[in-house]
Amino acid sequence: MSLKARRARADVEIAVEDTGRGIDAEALPHVFDRYWQAKRTSRAGAGLGLTIAKGIVEAHGGRIWVESAPGRGTAFRFTIPDPSAGGS
């Protein structure tokens, strides 16, 4: 797993990436849905973590998304406005 940060215009982009099993294409549109869990997970949680993360990121003026392919890993990325970029 890796954690990366970079400036992207007037934002900071954070990426959390792994080289694991990846997420099936048909599941990708649902990963931020409330209570949704992938079929192959242990179902140990409530299915709220990514929904909460999305709410926090968006409340700070950012956006969050996922990139994945089965067998190639997953990257969760989000942006927040860069406070040093001179914005409000």
C-alpha positions in Angstrom: 0.0 0.0 0.0 1.2 3.5 -0.7 0.1 7.0 0.2 0.9 9.9 -2.1 0.1 13.6 -2.1 0.7 16.2 -4.9 -0.5 19.6 -5.9 -3.0 19.6 -8.6 -3.8 23.2 -9.7 -5.4 24.9 -6.7 -6.0 21.5 -5.0 -4.0 18.9 -3.1 -4.6 15.4 -4.4 -4.2 12.5 -2.0 -4.0 8.9 -3.3 -4.2 5.7 -1.3 -3.1 2.8 -3.6 -2.7 -0.9 -3.3 -1.7 -3.8 -5.6 -4.4 -6.2 -4.3 -7.3 -8.0 -6.0 -8.9 -4.9 -7.3 -12.6 -4.1 -7.6 -14.9 -5.5 -10.3 -16.1 -2.9 -12.9 -19.8 -3.5 -12.0 -19.1 -2.7 -8.4 -17.2 0.6 -8.9 -20.3 2.8 -9.3 -21.5 1.6 -5.9 -18.4 1.8 -3.6 -19.5 5.2 -2.1 -23.2 4.1 -1.7 -24.5 4.0 1.9 -24.6 0.4 3.3 -23.2 -1.1 0.1 -20.6 -3.9 0.5 -18.9 -6.0 -2.2 -20.1 -9.6 -2.4 -16.7 -11.0 -1.7 -16.0 -9.0 1.5 -16.2 -10.4 5.0 -19.1 -7.9 5.7 -17.4 -7.0 9.0 -18.4 -3.3 8.7 -21.7 -1.4 8.2 -20.9 -0.2 4.7 -20.7 3.4 5.7 -16.9 4.2 5.7 -16.6 5.4 2.1 -19.9 7.2 2.3 -18.7 9.1 5.3 -15.3 9.8 3.7 -17.1 11.2 0.6 -19.2 13.5 2.8 -16.2 14.8 4.6 -14.2 15.4 1.4 -17.2 17.2 -0.3 -17.9 19.3 2.8 -14.3 20.6 2.4 -14.9 21.5 -1.2 -13.1 18.5 -2.7 -14.1 15.4 -4.6 -13.3 11.7 -4.2 -13.1 8.8 -6.7 -11.8 5.3 -7.1 -9.8 3.7 -9.9 -9.5 -0.1 -10.1 -9.1 -3.1 -12.3 -9.4 -6.7 -11.1 -5.9 -8.2 -10.5 -4.2 -4.8 -10.7 -5.1 -3.1 -7.4 -7.1 -0.1 -6.4 -6.5 3.6 -6.0 -8.8 5.8 -3.9 -8.1 9.5 -4.7 -9.5 12.7 -3.3 -8.8 16.4 -3.7 -9.2 19.3 -1.2 -8.5 22.9 -1.9 -4.9 23.8 -1.3 -4.9 26.5 1.5 -1.5 27.8 0.3 -2.9 28.4 -3.2 -4.4 31.7 -2.1 -8.0 30.6 -2.1 -10.5 31.6 0.6 
